[in-house]
Amino acid sequence: MAEGTSRFPFPYQPYSIQEQFMEALYSALDEGKVGIFESPTGTGKSLSLICGALTWLRDFEEKKRQEAARLLEAEASSTEQNQKGGPPSQGNSDSSAEPDWITDFVQKKAERDLVNKLKDEELRRKRREERLELIRNNAQLKYTLKRKSSEDEEAVRLLQLSKEALSSEGSGTLDEGEEELIVAEYESDDEAKPKISCHDEDEDLEEDHVTKIYYCSRTHSQLAQFVHEVQKSPFASDIRLVSLGSRQNLCINEDVHRLGSVQLINDRCMEMQKNKHEKKEKDEEPKRKRGAAKPVCPFSGHDGLQALRDEALVKVRDIEQLVTLGKKAKACPYYGGRLAIPAAQLVVLPYQTLLHESTRRASGIRLKDQVVIIDEAHNLIDTIACIYSCEVTGAQLCCSHSQLTQYMERYRNRLKAKNLMYIKQILFVVESLVRILGGRIGQNPNAQATQPGTELQTINNFLFNAQIDNINLFKVRRYYEKSLISRKLFGFVEKYQGSGVNPSDKENHKTEGLRRFLQSLQKSQSQGEPSLDPNQAPEDGQPRMASPMMQVEGFLFALTNANKDGRVVIQKQGVLAHSSVKFLLLNPAVHFAEVLRDCRAVIIAGGTMQPVADFKDQLLLSAGLSQNRIAEFSCGHVIPPENILPLIFCSGPSGQALEFTFQNRETPQMMDETGRILSNLCNVVPGGVVCFFPSYEYERRVYTHWESSGLLQRLSAKKKIFQEPKKASQVEQVLSDYSRCIQNCKQSGGPLSGALLFSVVGGKMSEGINFSDDLGRCVVMVGMPYPNIKSPELQEKVAYLDKNMPQVGGRSPGKALIENLCMKAVNQSIGRAIRHRGDYACIILLDCRYARPATLAKLPDWIKTSAQVQASFGPAFASIRKFFMEKKRKNGE
């Protein structure tokens, strides 16, 4: 195969660093490595990942086909020789203790088994390709759509009949739809009998999983952007790609989608799927008196899903395009996409779906001998820790206890003994958790005072102190999973909350207590307390956990982790409602180990991966990975060196030493010196200046000080000032105003030369925001944003690392973690500026501690190689003035 660009199909002539990236990626995949790949934003990382990985996949499949063809040809010639009566091969009896005929038989049986397997795989491959080719060419498409349309109309008619049946028929002493709220008869592990699956329709849809690449990133918008890059690549017409997402993003059933809440959508969808299978089972049973018909989703038909699966594979589509296809085909994109996984070559999915073991299993994802690419992975360790950590508040505990008690009383006569036993166990555990927070069940949590304080305990100590060490949490966990009690309880609360309860109704007296309890919580919310109404969204627009019991369920699941891998944090805030118990995962490697063990290769990629020591020590080596299986690659930027000016300021204009320690940074002298530096910069930097502060609190104090000293007014004379909002919903508006101001200033040529944006490290503008061109000609980092070392969670993490990890360069791993967390945050923030080849910017680090060799080494290579340490302000300011004058002259501005 020819070397250079011909090896990797590319939509245009790639940069040399892209070729290096693809070569390194190809080698890592071919050798089954775990790679840590760093490629700065603006260097075409996505296309490099796509073209490098898909070239390897193409070559890998071609090698497999050639090997299969060789074996099949050898088998055919051997069969022909035997038919002609050729002499059997003679073995050497001296070389083995076994007789020749046994050795020959075993060897031939293994060969026959392999050949038969290859024949089956080849047959399935040809059938799949023929089927997809037919769809591409629209052969029989009219017939398929017509058949599917008539089936869907019939399904809609049946659904309407189901609704009518539900509304017309009574159900004994139960209200409409209440039968679905009762948990089914439960069998424990010891009593369970093997059951024969009767979902025959799924067998036709199930295929063997082909070799594939799982690509995951943090957000749906990042995934959509990646799919659009695939569509522009040379592989767009050949690759079988499927995008996975949540039901909330993919549901096309308006009756379900309009529910809004993630949990309500999931609950209703799963209930309809259950009804679908129950209906099939009942249809196969002898005729007998039937109860009310249960609603079934009209978009979950067998043929419709099968057709959508094939349609999804013949053309590259993002989630929105998959939803459009689903609406057109009248088939569910959520389940159709999942059915496409086995035959897909590239599966695009969010972090959560791949990294969370139970979600992965439920989605039908099999990682054995597959390739995983995790993009935007700079915060992978924290992501895994967050996925498996869980917190539940006193208010949620009290609410879930009240809800479950009312549920049990309402349906006591209809619940089997096993169900009652496990429900009582859950109530006992919840009551114990409230007690360990210093509260009591049956009283309003907002009215119960607790002694403020924070305590950390091991899992075993916590279970003992809460007096639940005699409860088998593994069996309780299984009960939660099999009975779906949290979902049933959520439906129960939805039914009887607020106006859903009529106090005059004799049947509803048992739920009156629940209604009063919920109303008391809502009343307290109106007086300034947090609401527990599942339908009310918080101010920042983020979805609230719909059911308190689901939070309890997550916390109890977390307590089944190994004792050494986690800690429980008990936080008492003075009021029971605000107090909480939180499980803190200390060892993310324990949950990432399965991914590393099963996959053929794993690529961890990002624009800023430095410092990589954390990934290797905490995630890879701790998971049992050997050092020789880890590959590292880091490339420079596509911009020429003269387009970036990174400076480390050790002192300000008045000679004040710049060391923003926690003690120094609060002094008026340090705040004044920072203001003087910004004032000078605003005089010479065109366009936008983005200034990052270590925290919201420090930014507020500095802003207030400058306001009182008059310095803010002087800054405003040169640049219009904007501040990062605390509410996520306001970020887009602030960025829009900031961008518009810079454009207007450039065009009008008035006294203002642009805008100054005050932002916060780790805030809403330090990641994923594009400050390209005039939006970010200068990025200023004030101090070093070390994490809060007084945080009990961080202290416990440091203690865990010091106990379980080796020293790093003579320093304790706990101290190295704190430094690395700081530098990761710095690297993410300063990486907002340079976004493409023609961009240019000045990066200023205001703190002499950045000049330390160990700290300097943790900057990205493309910044570190150009970084200059300036002991005094004068020469530093002169180099900045010169930098922007040259750019102005070169660009003819």
N, C-alpha and C positions, 0 to 999 in steps of 0.2 A: 504494500500500500504506500502510495506516495506520501512523503513527509510534507510538513508545512500546512498551508491553508487548505489544500485539497483533502486532507484527512477529515476535516470538520466542516461540513456544509454550513454556510453562514450567509445571512441576507446581504451583507456588505463586506468589504475588506476589513477584517478584525484588527484591532490594535495588537501590538506584540504581546502586551500583558494578558490580553484575552486568549491568545494562542497558548501562552505559558499556563494560564489557568486551566484551559481545556485539556492540555497534555497531562498536567498533574492530576486533574479530576479523573481522566480516563485510566491512568495508572492505578489510582486509589481504588476505583471500582473493579478493575481487572484483578487486582491482588487481594481484594476482600478486606480493605483497610477501613479504619475509622478516621476520617479526615477532618481537620479543622481548617477551614478556608476563609481567608479574609480578602475582600476586594472592595475598596472604597466606593461609596455612592457616586455615580456618574461614570463608572468604568465599564458599564454594561454587564454587570454580574449576572443578571437574570438570563440574558441570551447566552452567556458563557456556560451557565449551568445547563440550560436547555440543550444546546448544541453538543456540548461535551458528553453529557449523560446519555442523550438519545443516540449519539454516534456509537457509544459503547454498547448500548442495548441492541442496536441494529447488528453490530459485529458479533455480539454474543449469540444472538438468535441464528445468525448465518452459520456460525461454527457448530451450533447444536444441530442444525439441519444437515450440514455436511457430514457430521459424525453419525447421525441417524441413517442417512443414505448409505454411508459406507458399511455400517453394520447390517442393514437390510440387504444390501447387495451380497455381502459375505454369506449371510444366511441363505439367500436364494441359491448361490453357487454351491453351497454345502448340500442343500436339499437335492439339487440336480445331480451332484456327484453320487449321493446315496441311491438315487433312483437308477443310476447307471450301474450300480453294483460295485462301485469302487471300493478298494480295501480300506478298512478302518485304520485310523492312526494308531501306531504302536507306541505305547508308553514304556518307560524304563522301569521295570519292576524293582530295580535296586534303589531307585531314588526315593521311593515312598513305601511306607508300611502297608498302605491300602492296595488292594488289587487294582489292576489297570482299568477294569470295566467299571468299578465304582467311581474312580477318579474321573473317568471319561463321562459317566452318566451325570455326576454332580456338575461338572463343568458345562456340559451341554444344556442341562436344565436351567442353570443361571443365565446362559446365553439366550435360551428360548424365552425365558421370562422377560429379559431386557428387550428382546426383539418385539415381543407381544406388546409390551408397554409402549415402545416407540411407535408401533403400528397404530395403537389406539390414539396416541397423542397426535400423530400425523393425520389420522382420519378426522379427529375433532377439529384440528387446525384448518383443514381443507373445508369442512362443513361451515365453520365459522366465517372463513374468508368468503366463501361462495354466498352465504346468507347476507353478509354486509355488502358485498359487491352488487347483489340484486337490489338492495335498498338504495345504494348510491345511484344506480341506473334507473331507479323508479319502477323497476319491473314488479308487477302485481301490487303496486302501491295502492291503486284505486280500490282493488278488491279488499285489501287489508283494512284500509281506512273505513270503507263502507261497512264491513263486518263489525269492526270495532265500534263504529258509531251506533249501529243498531243494538249492540250489546250494552253500550253505555246508556242508551235511552231506556232499555229495559231495567238497568240497574237504578237509574234515577226514579223510574216508576215504582220499583220495589222499595226504594228508600222512602218515597212519599207514603206508600202504604204502611211502612213501618211507623212513620211519624203519626199517621192517622190512628193506627192501632194503639199506639202509646197514649194518645190523647183520649180515645174512646173507651178503652178497657180500664177497669179498676184493677188493683193488685192486692186485694184483701185489705189488711190493716195498714199497708204501706202506701205512701203517696206515689204519684207518677215518677217513674225513673229511679225510685228508691232501691229497687232490687239490685241495681248495679253498684250501689254503695256498700253492700254487705260483702265482706271477704269470704272467699270460697273455702270449703272444707280443706284444712291444712294437714299434711302428713309430714312428720319430721323425718330426718335422714334414716332413722332406724326402721320406720314403718313404711317408707316409700316403696312402691312396687314398680318394676319396670313398665313403662308405657310404650305402646307402639305409636309412632308418629303417623298421623293420618293426613298430613299436609302433602298429599301426592302431587298437587299442582306445582309445588316448589321444586320437585325433583327435576322437572323438565327444564326449569330455569337455571338450575345449579350447574356450574362448570368447574373443571379443574382450574386453579389459579395459574395463569401464565406468569413468566418472569416479568416483573413490573417495577416501576419506580414510584414510591410514595413521596410526593412533595408537599410539605406543610409550612405554613407561615402563620402570623399572629391574627390577622384580620381578614374579613371577606374581601375588602377593597384591595389588599395586597395580593390575595389569591386571584382576584379578577384581573389585576394588572399583569400577573404572571401568565395567565391564560391568553391574554391579548398578545403577549410576547411570543407565545407558542404559535399563535395564529399568524404572526409575521415571519416565523422561522421557515426554513426549507422543509421541515418535517410536518407541517400543518396538514398536508393532504394524506399522509400515511399513518400518522400516529393515532392510536385509539385512546382517547382521553376522557375521563369522567370527573366532574367536579362534585364534591360532597359538601353538604351544609346541614344546617339545623332544620327541623320541621318549620320553624317560624319563618325561615327564608325560602323554603321550597313548597310549602303547602298551597294547593290551588283550590281546595274545598272552602268556599266562601263561608259556609256555616261554621267551619272550624277556625279558619284564619281570622275571622272578625272577633274571636274571643280575646285576641291581643296578647294576653299573658303567655309567656313561654310555657309555663307549667300547665295552664289550661289547655293549650294547643296539644302538648305532648300527651296529656291525660286523655283527651277526647279521641285523638288519633289512635292511641294504643287500645282504647276501649272498642273502637270500631274494628280494628284488626282482630281483636279477640272475638268479637261478635261474628266476624266473617268466618273464622275457623269453627266456632261453635255451631254456626248455621250449617256448615258442611257436614259436621259430625252428626247433627240431628237429622239431616236429610237422609243419611245412610242408615239410621235406626228405623225399626218398625214404626208404622204410623200410630200415633197416639195423640191425646189431647194436647194442643200446644198453648203456651202462654202468649203474652204480648210479644210481637216481633220487635227485635232490637235493631237500631239503625246500623247500617253498613255503608262504608264510604263508596260512592259510585265510581271513584277513580282508582280502585284497587283490584280491578278485574285481571284475571290471569293473562289473557291475550293482549290487553292494553299495556300491561307492564312489560311483557315480553317485547312488544313492538317498540315501546319507548326505549327499552334497554338497547335494542339494536340501532335505533335512530340516534341515540346519544353517542354511540361509538363510531358512527361513520363520519362525523364531523366534529371538529373541536369547538366546544361551547363553554361559556362561563355560566355561573349560576343563573343570572337573569335570562340568558338565552335558553337554558334548560327549562326554566319555568314557562317561558313562552311556548316552547315545544310541547311541554306537558299539557298546557291549556288547549293547544291545537289538537293534540292526540287524545285529549280527555283521559290522561293516565297520570298517576302520581309521580312527580319528579323525585321525591324523597326515596321512595321504595324502588322506583325504576333505576335511579342512580346506584343504589346499593346492589341491585341485581347485575349491574354492568361491571362491578369491581373485578370478578374473576377473569373476564376476557380483556379488561383494560390494560394498556401498557404504561399509562401514566395516570395516577390518581392524585387529584389536588384536593387538599383537605385542611381544616384548621388544626392548630396545635392540640387543642383539647381532645379532639377525636382520636388522634394517634397516641398521645402521651398517657391518656387515662385508660388503664387496663380494661375496666368493665365497659367503657364506652367503645373502645376498640373492638372488643369481642362482640358487643351487640350490633355493631355496624357491619360485621362480616369481614373484617380486615384480618388477613393472615400475613404475618411478617416473615415466616420461615423462608429463608434463602432469597428474600427480596432486598431491594435497595431503598433506603430512606434518606431523603434530603430535607434537613431542617433549616429553613432560611430565616433571616432576621433573628439569629440565635444568640445574640449578645446577652440576653437575659434568660437563657434556657434553664439555668440552675434555679433561679427564683421562680420561673414559671412552673416547674415540676413541684417545687416546694409549696407553692400557692395552690396548685391543683389538689394536692393531697393533704393540705392543712385545712382546718375547719374551726369556726367559732360559733358559739351559740350563746345568746344573752339570757339574762334572767327573765325578761319579758317574754321571750320566745318559749322558754321552758314552762313558765306558768300558763301561757296561752295553749301550748300543745297538750299539757296535762289536762286542762279544763276541756278542750275539744275532745280528746280521746275518752275522758270519763263520760261525757255526754253521749258520745258515740256508743260506748259500751252499754250504757243504760238504755239507750234507744233500741238497740238491737240484741239485747242480752238473750232473749228467748229464741233468737234465730242463729246465734253464734254457737259453733261446736265447742266442745270442751277444750280442744287444743288451741283454738283461737283465743278463747277467754284466758287460758293460762299464759299465752305469750303477751296478750294485751296487758294483763296484770303485771307481768314482768317489766314491760316497757314503762308502765305507770310508776312502778317501784323505782326503776332506774332514774326516771325524770325527777321524781320527788327527792331522791338522794342527791342529784345534781343541784337542785334548788337549795337543799339543806347545806351543802358544802359552800354555797355562796352566802350563807347566813340568812336565808329567807325561809318562808313557810308557804306551803301550797294552800290555795283557797282564799288568799288575800290579794288585794291589788298590788302588783309588784312596784308600782310607782309610789306607793305609800309605805313601803318597807325600807327602813334605813339599814345600811350595812357599814361595817368598819372599813374605811378605805385602805387599800394596800394591794400589793402584787406578790404572788407566790408561784414558784415553779416546782413541779414535782415530776418524778419519773412516772411512766404509765402504771407500773405495778403499785407504786406508793399511792397514786391517785385513786386507783380502784379500791385499794385497801381502806384509805381514809374516807372514801365515799360509801364504803360498806356495800360495794357491788362486786367484790372480787369473787363471790360465790355464784355470780350469774355467768352463764356461758354466752359471751358476746358473739361468738362465731355462729351459734344457733339462732340468736336473736337477729343477727345480720341476715342469715338465710331466710328467716321468717319475713323480714322486711322485703327482701328481694322477691320471694315467691308469692306472698299474699298481697303485695302492693298496698299495704295498709296506709302508707302516707298519702297515696293518690286517692284512695277511698275516703280518707278523712278530709282531704282537701275538697272533694266533691260534696261531702256532707256539710262542711262549713259554708261552701258557696250556696248550697240549697237553703240553709236556715239562717243565713246572716241577714240582719236588718229586716226589711219588709217581707223576707221569705218566711218568717214565723208569724203565725196568727195566734196570739195568746188565748183567744176564745176557743180555738180548736182543741178539742179534747185530746186528740192524738199528739199534739205538739207541746203539751205541758212539760214533757221530759227535756225538751230542747230550749225551754224558756231560760234556764240558767245560763246556757251558752250564749244566748242572745244578749242577756243582761251583761255578761262578762265582756263580750266584744264591744258593746256600747260603752261600757265604763272605760275601756282602753281608748276608744275613739274620743270620748269626752276629755280624757287626760291629754290626748294629743292636741286638742284645741287649746289647752292651757300651756302649750309649749313642750309637751312630751312627744317622743317619736311615735308615729302611727304604725299600727300593725295591720291596717287594712290592706289586704293583698292586691286590691285593685288600684291603690293610690301609688303613683310613681314618685320617687324622691325628686328633689329640686334639680339635681344635676342631670336628670333624664335617664339615669341608669336604672335597669329593671330591678325591682325589689324581690327578694325571695318570697314566693307566693305562700308557701305553707311553713309555719314554724316547725311542724313535725319533720319536714324534710331537712331542716337544719340539724335537728336532733339526730335524725338518721345518719347524716353525714358525719357528725361528731362521734357517734357510737361506732361507725365503720372505722374511723381513724384510730380508735382505741384498740383495734385488733392488730395494729402494727407491732413489730418487735420492740421490746422495752428499751433497747439501746438506741433505736432509730428516731425516737421522738420524745417530746416533753409536753406536759400539760401546764398551761399558764392560767392561773386563777386570778382574775382581775376584779377587785371590789371597788366600785366607784362612788360609794356613799349611798346609792339607791339601788335596790335589787334589780330594777328594770334595766339599768345601764351596766350592771356588773355582768361578767361573762366568764365562761370557761373556753379555752382555745387549745386545740391540738397543734403543736408546732413540729413539722417534719424537719429533722436535723440532717438526714442522710438521703438526699434525692437519688443517689446512685442505686439504692435498693429497688426503686421503681423503674429506673432506666436500664437496669441490668438485663431485663428480659428482651428489650428492644435490641441491645447490643448482642445478646446471645443468639437470637433467632435470625437476625438480618445477615445477608451476605456482606453488605457494606453499609456504613452510615456516614453521611456527610453533614457536618455542622458548619453552616456558612453564615456570613454576615458582613456588613460594611465596616464594622469596627469590632473586632474580636479581642483586641489587646485589653488587658493582659490575659494570655491563654492559660496561665498556670492553674487558674481556678477550674477550668474545664477539665484539664488533665487530671488534677489531683482529686477534686471532689466528685467528678462525674464519671470519668473513664477508669482511672486506676482503682478507685474505690469500688467500682463495679466488677473488679476482677480482670480487667483488660490488661494484656501485656503491653509493655512499652513499644515493642517492635511492630505492633499492629496499628499504632497511631501515626498518622501522617499529617504534616503541617504545611500550609502554603499561605504566603502573604505576598501580595503584589503592591507595587507603587500606584500612584495616581496617573491618569492620562494627561493631567495638566502639566505644562512645562514648569520647571522649578521656579522660574521668575514670576509666576502667577500667584505664589503664596508667600506670605511673610509672617512666620510664627516667631513671636518675641516673648521672652520671659522678663518681666519687670521686677527688679529687686528693690527699687526705691522710686519715690515720686518726685514731682517738680521741686518740692521744698527740701528734698533730701531725706524725708521720712522713710524708714525701712518698711518694706511691705511684707509683713508676716501676719496673716489674718488668723491667728489662733483664736480660740473661743474667748480668751481674756482680752486680747488686743483689739479685736474687730469692733467692739462696742464703744471704744473711746472716740470722743469727738475729733481728735487729731487724725485718726485713721479714716473716719468717714469723710472728713474735709479733704484729705489727700486723695481719696478715691474720686471725689467730685472734681477736684482740679485736673486729674488725669482725663476724666471724661470730657471736661470742658475743652481741654486742649485737642483731644481727638476729634470732637465735633467741628472744630475749626478747619480741619484738613481732610477729613473723611467724607467723600460724597455719598449720597444715598442713605442707606439704612445702617444703623449701628445697633447690634443686639448685645445687651449686657446681662450676663447670667449671675444671679446671687445664689448663695448656698441654701437659703430657705426663704419661705414666704415671710416669716417673722422678721428675719434680718433685712429683707427688702423693704418691709413696712417701716422699720426703724430708720433705715438710711433715708428713705423718701421723706419721712417726717422731719428728720434733722435737716436735710437740704431745703425743705420747704421753709423752715423757720430761719435758716441762715441766709436765705436769698439766693443760694446757689442754683436751686431748681429754676428760678426765673432766668438766670443767665443761660442755663442749658436750653430753656424754651425759646430763647431768642435765636438760636441757631438750628435747633431740631425740635419738631413737635414730639412730645413725650406720650408714650403709650405704656400701659401696664398689663401684664398677663392676668387674665381674670381667673378667679378660683373655680367658677362654674364652667364645666365643659361645654355647655350649650352656648356660651358667649365667646368661645375661642375663635370661631369662624368669623364672627362680626368684627372682632378686634383686628384679626389678620387682614381682613378685607379693607378696613379703614386705614391700617398701617401701610398697606400696599398702594392704596389710592393716593395717600398723602405723598409718598415718595415719587409717584408718577407725576402728580400735579406740580410738585416742587421742581422737578427736572424740566418740565415743559414751561413753567411760568418764569423761572429764573429770579424769583423774589428773594427776600432776606433769608428765608428758610432753605437750607441745603438738603433737607430730607427729614428723617424721623429717627427717634431713639426709643427702643423697645426694652423695657425692664422685664426680664423673665427669670424663672427659677429652675435650678438644676433638678432634674427628676420630675419637673412639672409637666404641664400639658404641651409646652412648646419645645421641650428638650429632646423629643423623639418624634420621628415621622413628619416633621414640618420642614418644608422646603424654603430656605432663605437664599435662593439663588440670585445671581447677578446683583442688581441694585438693592434688593431686599436685605442683603447681608454682606456689605463691603468690609465690615469689621465686626468681629465677635470678641467680646471681652469677658473673661472669666474672673470674677472677684473671689479671691481666696481659694481654698481647697475644700470641696463639699464632702467632708467626712460624715459618715452616718452617725446617728445619735448613740454614742457608746454606753449611755445609761439605759438604753432600751433592754429590758429583761430578755427579749427574744434574741437580740444580737449577742448579749453576754453569754447566753446558753449555747449559741452557735459557736462562739469563740472557744468556750470551755470544751465543747465536743471536739472541735478540730485539734486543739492543743493535746487532747487526750488520745485521739485516734490517728493523727496524721504526723508524718515526719517533719522535721524543721526545714524551712526553706531559706537557703543561703545564710544560715546561722540565725535566722529569725523564727520566732514561733509562728505556726500556721495561722493562729488567731489574729496576730498583728498584720500578717500578710493579707488576710481576708479584708480587714478594715481598709488597708491601703488600696487593695484591688477594687473594692466597691467604690471608693472615691474616684479612682482613675477611670473606671468604666463609665461613671456618670459624666466625668469631664470629657472623655472621648466622644460620647454620644452627643453632647451639647455642641462642642466645637466642630463636629462633623456636619452641622446644619448648613455651613456656608458654601463650600465648594461643591457644586452639583453637576458640572459638565466640563468638557475640555476647554472651552473658551472662558470659563469663569475665573475670577481672581478675587482675593480677599486677604485681609490682615487678621491674624489670630493673636490675641494678647492675653497672656496668663499673668494675673496680678498676684504674685506671691513668690518670694525668694525660694520657698521650699520646692518649687517645680525644678529648680536648678540642680537638685540632688541627683547624682547619676542613677540611683535605683528608681527614682520617680520619673526621670527623663526617659528611661528605657521602656516605660509602660505607655508612652505615647504611641500612636500609630506610626509605622515606618515612614510614610509619606510626609508626615509633619515633623517627626523627630530628626530626619536627615537635614531639614532646612532650619531647624529651630536655633535661635540666637539668644544667648543669655546676656542681658544688659544690666550692668551693675549700677549705672546712673541713668537718669531720665533724659538728659540732653541728647546724647547720641541715638538713643532709642527713638525719640520723637523725630529727629532729623531723618532717620531711615524710613519712618512711616511717611513723612512729607515727600521724600524723594520717590518712594514706591508709587504713590498715587499721582504725582506729577508726571512720572514716566508713562503710566497707564493713560492719563489724560492726553498726553502728547501723541502716544501711539494710536489711540482710538479717534483722534481728531476732535475731541469734545471741547 
